[in-house]
Amino acid sequence: MKKLISLIAVLALGAIVLASCAAKTPEKTTEPTTDFATAEASTNATEEEPLMMGDVPIHNPYTLAYGAIPDSVLNYARENNSHADVQTYLNQMHAKYDARYTKGDATVDNELYYFMKEFNMPEDTVAQKLDGLYTDAEFKIICANDQKAINRAFVNSGYCYFSELDGKIYHLYDISKMTTEEIRQKQIPKEEILKLIENHPDGMFDFTAGKYMLTKEEIDSLRTRIAAM
């Protein structure tokens, strides 16, 4: 079943697009629609498959589902509230992320949860309108709004490591900037870091800035440093 998701998912890391030159291009891609609030997503997308904007993979710290508002939920809100109120909320949401991206902040919030709260949408009603985007367990995690549980459930393990120690998500780019001692203190297993490195053996290119965020040489250096831990 085709789903429409919030553009928040599409814009995640939109201002800092970390595209691995070695990442495989999936058969299906996500194309933004004319309505900024929604975009199509492949029903077969997995946490190992990068979110796409055109032909550019976006290295989202979360899987495609997190932050997404299904079209059926948007329509339900419009049916029970004025279209203007819903659109105003979406405009403000968009502006919030636009401001973040200019500062290099690519974090994504629990937008479905906040949308439900804003428009007084009962959880049991929304649960029937998820279009298969979330499992029952994932939806319960979203409704609980516990960030550690959210990070655990929705981490994009192709690009990031979830730490049970502090409940945070660490992107490979962030890890590359840490000292060896910092990595030890955060107890990030070197085996997990090496897996992330092998996902991006030729570096990470920022298409927005037109330069490498992590060059192949930096990836090779990080690999050597981590292997020696």
Summary of the structure (lengths in Angstrom):
residues: 229
radius of gyration: 18.1
end to end distance: 45.9
largest distance: 59.8
contacts: 691
relative contact order: 0.16
helix: 43%
strand: 14%
